[in-house]
Amino acid sequence: MSRFDAVGFGALNVDKLFKVDRIAVAEEESSVIDYSETCGGSAANTIVGLARLGCKVGFIGKVACDSEGNKLLQEFRDEGVDTKGTAIAKGGRSGKVMGFVDRNGQRALYIDPGANDMVDPKDVSLTYIANTKLLHLTSFVGEQSFQTQKWLLEKLPKNVDVSFDPGALYARRGMKELRPIIEKTSIMLPNAGELALITGKNDYKEGADLLLDNGVKIIAVKLGSKGCYVTDGKRSHLVAPFKIKVIDTTGAGDAFDAGFLYGLLTGMTLDEAAKAGNFVASRCVMAMGARTGLPALESLKTNTGRNIRRTRDFSRSFFTH
């Protein structure tokens, strides 16, 4: 039996979020309405989401020996995320994101990657990775950590499946640069804009088909206020979102990933997993910050109408529904 249901590998950041009247452009001014400081990072947010749903999870990443690094690791521990796979740099600074969120929940982000850009193969334990069912990858700003992710995928045991949320940073690299990751990916989780950047297809269904042709088994395309489109090449579903009042879209895609991956890991059908993803994302955007609104398992069960029975060992048949 695997030790972990999922292990994340991505950036770790302290998000400094400013609620503003509007997002200013060059030479403009705007006023700050509220401020919050929370832990973030795309893969990290998804892993915390999975932990709140009862999964056994760990994380690969890097922080510095500073107050932000201590905060990031302690919140992981508080959420039940194993931190033994997370490296601590002797120097430098931990990652930070300055975020500005307007009254409509739209945002602008400025990233200071810090230690995130220094992940090296020596920071990654292959034994740690061998003890998970699923490895969830997200983007880094710097080249070194990107190359380390590709190195790891070459070393990955065959019993470990890969999910990949490219984010805008990696999507801009395009298909050619991302191919070594995509060819090892079982579940890919882009939004429509990222999918277009990667595939060159403006139609998200055509883009999803292209990824399937490149070996990906399941695609979930996040469509924002339109919900999501999911396909495994045999079945396809356009799944409507939950209707809620949006407060802050920070982390919405990461939250969707948590619900969707949880659904697949627990044996839900493709459309049920999509509904679970939409629900977790809906709860995320109803609160400031990427993790504040992430729900517990009981809330997911109540609001999706799914009688989920948590087992100690997840089903590994989620590609054969």
C-alpha positions as CSV (number, residue, x, y, z in Angstrom):
1,M,0.0,0.0,0.0
2,S,1.3,3.4,-0.9
3,R,2.1,5.9,1.8
4,F,0.6,8.8,0.0
5,D,-2.5,9.3,-2.2
6,A,-0.8,12.3,-3.8
7,V,2.4,14.3,-3.7
8,G,2.7,17.8,-5.0
9,F,5.7,19.3,-6.8
10,G,5.6,23.1,-7.4
11,A,6.3,26.5,-6.0
12,L,5.7,27.5,-2.4
13,N,4.8,31.2,-1.8
14,V,3.4,33.4,0.9
15,D,0.6,35.3,-0.8
16,K,0.3,39.0,0.2
17,L,-3.2,39.9,-1.1
18,F,-4.6,43.4,-1.4
19,K,-8.3,43.9,-2.0
20,V,-8.5,47.0,-4.1
21,D,-11.1,49.3,-5.5
22,R,-9.8,48.5,-9.0
23,I,-6.5,47.2,-10.5
24,A,-4.5,50.3,-11.6
25,V,-2.6,50.5,-14.8
26,A,0.5,52.6,-15.5
27,E,0.3,56.1,-14.0
28,E,-3.0,55.4,-12.2
29,E,-3.8,55.1,-8.6
30,S,-6.3,52.9,-6.7
31,S,-7.2,52.4,-3.0
32,V,-6.7,49.4,-0.8
33,I,-9.9,48.1,0.8
34,D,-8.5,45.1,2.7
35,Y,-5.3,43.0,3.2
36,S,-4.5,39.4,4.0
37,E,-1.4,37.3,4.1
38,T,-1.8,33.6,3.4
39,C,0.3,30.6,2.2
40,G,0.0,29.6,-1.5
41,G,1.6,28.1,-4.5
42,S,-0.5,26.2,-7.1
43,A,0.5,22.6,-6.3
44,A,0.6,23.5,-2.6
45,N,-3.0,24.8,-2.7
46,T,-4.2,21.7,-4.5
47,I,-2.4,19.4,-2.0
48,V,-4.0,21.3,1.0
49,G,-7.4,20.9,-0.8
50,L,-6.8,17.2,-1.0
51,A,-5.7,17.0,2.6
52,R,-9.0,18.6,3.7
53,L,-10.8,16.0,1.7
54,G,-9.1,13.3,3.8
55,C,-6.2,12.3,1.5
56,K,-2.8,11.3,2.7
57,V,-0.5,13.9,1.0
58,G,3.1,15.1,0.8
59,F,5.1,17.8,-1.0
60,I,8.3,18.4,-2.9
61,G,9.5,22.0,-3.1
62,K,12.0,24.4,-1.5
63,V,11.8,27.2,1.1
64,A,14.5,29.4,2.7
65,C,15.3,29.5,6.4
66,D,13.3,32.6,7.1
67,S,9.9,33.6,8.6
68,E,8.0,33.0,5.3
69,G,9.6,29.5,5.0
70,N,8.7,28.7,8.6
71,K,5.1,29.9,7.9
72,L,4.8,27.8,4.8
73,L,6.0,24.6,6.5
74,Q,4.0,25.1,9.6
75,E,0.7,25.6,7.7
76,F,1.4,22.4,5.8
77,R,1.8,20.6,9.1
78,D,-1.3,22.2,10.5
79,E,-3.2,20.9,7.4
80,G,-1.8,17.4,7.7
81,V,0.6,17.7,4.7
82,D,3.9,15.7,5.1
83,T,6.9,18.0,4.7
84,K,9.7,15.5,4.7
85,G,10.0,16.0,0.9
86,T,10.4,19.8,1.2
87,A,14.0,21.1,1.1
88,I,15.2,24.0,3.1
89,A,17.8,26.3,1.5
90,K,20.7,27.5,3.6
91,G,20.5,31.0,2.1
92,G,18.3,33.2,0.0
93,R,14.6,33.9,0.7
94,S,11.3,32.0,0.4
95,G,8.9,32.7,-2.4
96,K,6.3,35.5,-2.3
97,V,3.4,36.7,-4.4
98,M,2.0,40.2,-4.3
99,G,-1.6,40.0,-5.4
100,F,-4.2,42.7,-6.1
101,V,-7.8,41.7,-6.3
102,D,-10.6,44.0,-7.4
103,R,-14.3,44.2,-6.4
104,N,-15.2,41.7,-9.1
105,G,-12.7,39.1,-7.9
106,Q,-10.3,39.7,-10.8
107,R,-6.6,39.8,-9.9
108,A,-3.1,40.9,-10.9
109,L,-0.1,39.0,-9.5
110,Y,3.6,39.8,-9.1
111,I,5.9,36.8,-8.3
112,D,9.2,36.9,-6.3
113,P,10.2,33.2,-6.7
114,G,13.2,33.1,-4.3
115,A,14.1,29.5,-3.2
116,N,11.5,28.1,-5.6
117,D,13.9,28.7,-8.5
118,M,16.7,26.6,-6.8
119,V,15.1,23.1,-6.7
120,D,17.9,20.7,-7.8
121,P,17.7,16.9,-8.3
122,K,19.6,16.5,-5.0
123,D,16.6,18.1,-3.3
124,V,14.3,15.3,-4.5
125,S,14.0,11.9,-2.8
126,L,13.1,9.2,-5.3
127,T,12.0,7.0,-2.4
128,Y,9.6,9.7,-1.3
129,I,8.1,9.8,-4.8
130,A,7.9,6.0,-5.0
131,N,5.5,6.0,-2.1
132,T,2.6,7.9,-3.8
133,K,-0.1,7.0,-6.3
134,L,-0.2,10.4,-7.9
135,L,2.4,13.1,-8.5
136,H,0.9,16.5,-9.1
137,L,3.0,19.0,-11.0
138,T,2.6,22.8,-11.4
139,S,4.9,25.6,-12.7
140,F,8.0,27.3,-11.5
141,V,9.3,30.7,-12.8
142,G,13.0,29.6,-13.2
143,E,14.6,27.1,-15.5
144,Q,16.5,25.0,-12.9
145,S,13.4,23.8,-11.2
146,F,11.7,23.1,-14.6
147,Q,14.6,20.9,-15.6
148,T,14.4,19.1,-12.2
149,Q,10.8,18.3,-12.8
150,K,11.7,16.8,-16.2
151,W,14.6,14.8,-14.6
152,L,12.2,13.4,-12.0
153,L,9.7,12.2,-14.6
154,E,12.5,10.2,-16.3
155,K,13.1,8.5,-13.0
156,L,9.5,8.1,-12.0
157,P,8.3,4.5,-11.1
158,K,5.7,3.1,-13.5
159,N,3.2,2.7,-10.7
160,V,3.1,6.5,-10.1
161,D,0.6,8.5,-12.3
162,V,1.1,12.2,-13.1
163,S,-1.3,15.1,-13.1
164,F,-0.2,18.4,-14.6
165,D,-1.6,21.9,-14.3
166,P,0.7,24.0,-16.5
167,G,-0.5,27.5,-15.4
168,A,0.2,30.5,-17.6
169,L,4.0,30.4,-16.9
170,Y,4.5,26.9,-18.4
171,A,1.7,27.3,-21.1
172,R,3.8,30.2,-22.6
173,R,6.6,27.7,-23.2
174,G,4.4,25.9,-25.8
175,M,4.1,22.3,-26.8
176,K,7.7,21.8,-27.8
177,E,9.2,22.7,-24.5
178,L,6.4,21.0,-22.5
179,R,6.4,17.7,-24.5
180,P,8.7,15.8,-22.1
181,I,6.2,16.5,-19.3
182,I,3.0,16.1,-21.4
183,E,4.2,12.7,-22.7
184,K,4.5,11.4,-19.0
185,T,1.2,13.0,-18.0
186,S,-2.0,11.0,-17.3
187,I,-4.3,13.9,-16.2
188,M,-3.9,17.4,-17.6
189,L,-5.7,20.4,-16.0
190,P,-5.3,23.6,-18.1
191,N,-7.7,26.5,-18.4
192,A,-8.9,27.4,-21.9
193,G,-6.3,30.1,-22.4
194,E,-3.4,27.9,-21.3
195,L,-4.7,25.1,-23.6
196,A,-4.7,27.5,-26.5
197,L,-1.1,28.6,-25.8
198,I,0.1,25.0,-25.6
199,T,-1.7,23.5,-28.5
200,G,-2.3,26.5,-30.9
201,K,-6.0,25.5,-31.0
202,N,-8.5,28.2,-30.0
203,D,-11.3,25.6,-29.8
204,Y,-10.8,23.9,-26.4
205,K,-12.3,20.6,-27.7
206,E,-9.7,20.5,-30.5
207,G,-7.0,21.4,-28.1
208,A,-8.0,18.6,-25.7
209,D,-8.1,16.1,-28.6
210,L,-4.5,17.2,-29.5
211,L,-3.3,16.4,-25.9
212,L,-5.1,13.1,-26.0
213,D,-3.2,12.3,-29.3
214,N,0.1,13.1,-27.3
215,G,-0.6,10.4,-24.7
216,V,-2.6,12.2,-22.0
217,K,-5.4,10.0,-20.7
218,I,-7.8,12.6,-19.1
219,I,-8.2,16.3,-19.9
220,A,-10.1,18.8,-17.7
221,V,-10.3,22.2,-19.2
222,K,-11.3,25.0,-16.8
223,L,-13.7,27.4,-18.3
224,G,-14.3,29.9,-15.4
225,S,-17.9,31.0,-15.2
226,K,-18.8,28.4,-17.8
227,G,-17.7,25.5,-15.6
228,C,-15.4,22.9,-17.2
229,Y,-15.0,20.5,-20.1
230,V,-13.7,17.0,-19.4
231,T,-12.8,14.2,-21.7
232,D,-11.0,10.9,-21.8
233,G,-11.3,10.5,-25.6
234,K,-14.3,8.2,-25.1
235,R,-16.6,10.3,-23.0
236,S,-16.8,14.1,-22.9
237,H,-18.8,16.4,-20.6
238,L,-19.4,20.1,-20.4
239,V,-20.2,20.5,-16.7
240,A,-21.9,23.7,-15.4
241,P,-20.5,25.6,-12.5
242,F,-22.1,26.2,-9.1
243,K,-23.8,29.6,-8.9
244,I,-22.3,31.7,-6.2
245,K,-21.1,35.2,-5.4
246,V,-17.4,35.6,-6.3
247,I,-15.2,37.3,-3.8
248,D,-11.7,36.4,-4.9
249,T,-10.6,34.1,-7.8
250,T,-7.1,33.5,-6.3
251,G,-6.5,29.7,-6.3
252,A,-9.8,28.8,-8.1
253,G,-8.0,26.6,-10.6
254,D,-6.0,24.9,-7.9
255,A,-9.2,24.2,-5.9
256,F,-10.8,22.7,-9.0
257,D,-7.8,20.4,-9.3
258,A,-8.2,19.2,-5.7
259,G,-11.9,18.3,-6.2
260,F,-11.4,16.7,-9.6
261,L,-8.3,14.6,-8.6
262,Y,-10.1,13.5,-5.4
263,G,-13.0,12.4,-7.6
264,L,-10.8,10.3,-9.9
265,L,-8.8,8.9,-7.0
266,T,-12.0,7.8,-5.2
267,G,-13.5,6.1,-8.3
268,M,-16.0,8.8,-9.4
269,T,-17.1,8.9,-13.0
270,L,-15.6,11.6,-15.2
271,D,-18.6,13.9,-14.9
272,E,-18.9,13.3,-11.2
273,A,-15.3,14.2,-10.7
274,A,-15.8,17.4,-12.7
275,K,-18.8,18.3,-10.5
276,A,-16.6,17.8,-7.4
277,G,-14.0,20.0,-9.0
278,N,-16.5,22.7,-9.7
279,F,-17.8,22.5,-6.1
280,V,-14.4,22.9,-4.5
281,A,-13.6,25.8,-6.8
282,S,-16.9,27.5,-6.0
283,R,-16.1,27.4,-2.2
284,C,-12.6,28.7,-2.8
285,V,-13.8,31.9,-4.7
286,M,-16.3,32.7,-2.0
287,A,-13.5,33.8,0.4
288,M,-10.3,35.8,0.2
289,G,-7.2,33.8,-0.5
290,A,-6.5,30.5,-2.2
291,R,-7.1,28.2,0.8
292,T,-9.6,29.9,3.2
293,G,-12.7,28.5,1.5
294,L,-11.4,25.0,0.7
295,P,-14.1,22.6,2.0
296,A,-13.9,19.5,4.1
297,L,-15.1,16.2,2.8
298,E,-18.6,16.3,4.5
299,S,-19.3,19.6,2.7
300,L,-18.4,18.0,-0.7
301,K,-20.6,15.0,0.0
302,T,-23.6,17.2,1.1
303,N,-23.4,19.6,-1.9
304,T,-22.7,17.2,-4.8
305,G,-25.2,14.5,-3.8
306,R,-22.4,11.9,-3.9
307,N,-22.3,9.2,-1.2
308,I,-18.5,9.1,-1.0
309,R,-17.1,6.4,1.2
310,R,-13.4,7.2,2.1
311,T,-11.3,4.0,1.9
312,R,-7.8,3.5,3.2
313,D,-6.6,2.6,-0.3
314,F,-7.9,4.5,-3.3
315,S,-9.0,2.7,-6.4
316,R,-6.4,2.8,-9.2
317,S,-9.0,2.2,-12.0
318,F,-9.8,5.8,-12.7
319,F,-8.6,5.6,-16.3
320,T,-11.0,2.7,-17.1
321,H,-14.4,4.2,-16.1
